[in-house]
Amino acid sequence: MDKLTEIMAWKAQEVARVARPVRDVELQRFAQIPRPGPSFLQALNHPGRLSIISEIKRRSPSAGAIKPAANAVEQARRYHNAGVDALSILTDEKFFGGKLPDLWEVTD
């Protein structure tokens, strides 16, 4: 099994344990939450120039450890100060060393 297939199979099992039906009213409430800043598409839509997505991850399935003790908020701040257009915050623990609170903390 190749690495991507392995990751996808693991993630399908992981998500299946916590997945639940979402009611229409929940989706409607979620859609009404104000979001700061541009959408992901708007952040990357700069005709005539390269857009940069910076990634926050502590390890890679192919490269191993990258920065195991990285603080997601500090890394996001560095990327923001460097002028990136968008962030990718990996929350998968098994393969990328992330965690869901990384996303919450960076978003806050």
C-alpha positions as CSV (number, residue, x, y, z in Angstrom):
1,M,0.0,0.0,0.0
2,D,1.4,3.4,-0.9
3,K,1.7,6.1,1.7
4,L,-1.2,8.2,0.5
5,T,-3.5,5.2,0.5
6,E,-2.3,4.4,4.0
7,I,-3.0,7.9,5.2
8,M,-6.5,8.0,3.6
9,A,-7.4,4.6,5.1
10,W,-6.3,5.6,8.6
11,K,-8.1,9.0,8.3
12,A,-11.4,7.3,7.1
13,Q,-11.2,5.1,10.3
14,E,-10.5,8.0,12.5
15,V,-13.3,10.2,11.1
16,A,-15.8,7.3,11.2
17,R,-15.4,7.1,15.0
18,V,-16.5,10.7,15.5
19,A,-18.7,11.4,12.4
20,R,-22.4,12.3,13.0
21,P,-25.2,13.6,10.9
22,V,-25.4,17.4,10.8
23,R,-28.8,19.0,10.8
24,D,-29.7,21.8,8.4
25,V,-30.1,24.3,11.2
26,E,-26.5,23.6,12.3
27,L,-25.2,24.3,8.8
28,Q,-27.3,27.5,8.6
29,R,-26.0,28.7,12.0
30,F,-22.4,27.9,10.9
31,A,-22.9,29.8,7.7
32,Q,-23.9,32.9,9.7
33,I,-20.7,33.1,11.7
34,P,-18.7,36.1,10.6
35,R,-15.2,35.2,9.3
36,P,-12.4,37.6,9.6
37,G,-10.3,38.3,6.5
38,P,-10.7,37.0,2.9
39,S,-11.9,33.5,2.0
40,F,-9.3,31.0,1.0
41,L,-10.1,31.5,-2.7
42,Q,-9.9,35.3,-2.3
43,A,-6.5,35.0,-0.5
44,L,-5.1,33.1,-3.4
45,N,-6.7,35.1,-6.3
46,H,-3.9,37.5,-7.3
47,P,-3.7,37.5,-11.1
48,G,-0.2,38.1,-12.4
49,R,1.6,37.0,-9.2
50,L,2.4,33.8,-7.4
51,S,0.4,33.1,-4.3
52,I,2.0,31.4,-1.3
53,I,0.4,28.8,1.0
54,S,2.7,28.0,4.0
55,E,2.3,24.8,5.8
56,I,2.5,24.1,9.6
57,K,3.4,20.5,10.2
58,R,5.8,18.9,12.6
59,R,6.7,15.8,10.6
60,S,6.2,14.3,7.1
61,P,5.4,10.7,6.3
62,S,8.2,10.7,3.7
63,A,10.8,13.0,5.4
64,G,10.2,12.1,9.1
65,A,10.6,14.8,11.8
66,I,10.7,18.4,10.6
67,K,10.2,20.4,13.7
68,P,8.6,18.2,16.4
69,A,8.4,20.9,19.1
70,A,7.0,23.6,16.8
71,N,4.6,26.1,18.3
72,A,1.8,26.4,15.6
73,V,0.9,30.0,16.7
74,E,4.5,31.2,16.6
75,Q,5.0,29.6,13.2
76,A,1.8,31.1,11.9
77,R,2.9,34.5,13.1
78,R,6.3,34.1,11.3
79,Y,4.5,33.1,8.1
80,H,2.0,36.0,8.4
81,N,4.8,38.5,9.0
82,A,6.6,37.1,5.9
83,G,3.5,38.0,3.8
84,V,2.1,34.6,2.9
85,D,-1.3,34.5,1.3
86,A,-2.8,31.5,3.2
87,L,-1.9,28.8,5.8
88,S,-2.3,25.1,5.8
89,I,-2.4,23.8,9.4
90,L,-2.1,20.0,9.5
91,T,-4.1,18.5,12.4
92,D,-3.3,14.9,11.8
93,E,-1.3,13.5,14.7
94,K,-0.3,10.1,13.4
95,F,1.4,11.1,10.2
96,F,2.1,14.8,10.5
97,G,2.4,15.5,14.3
98,G,-0.4,18.0,14.3
99,K,-3.4,18.3,16.6
100,L,-6.8,20.0,16.2
101,P,-6.0,22.6,18.9
102,D,-3.2,23.9,16.6
103,L,-6.0,25.0,14.2
104,W,-8.1,26.5,16.9
105,E,-5.2,28.4,18.5
106,V,-4.0,29.8,15.2
107,T,-7.5,30.8,14.2
108,D,-7.9,32.6,17.5
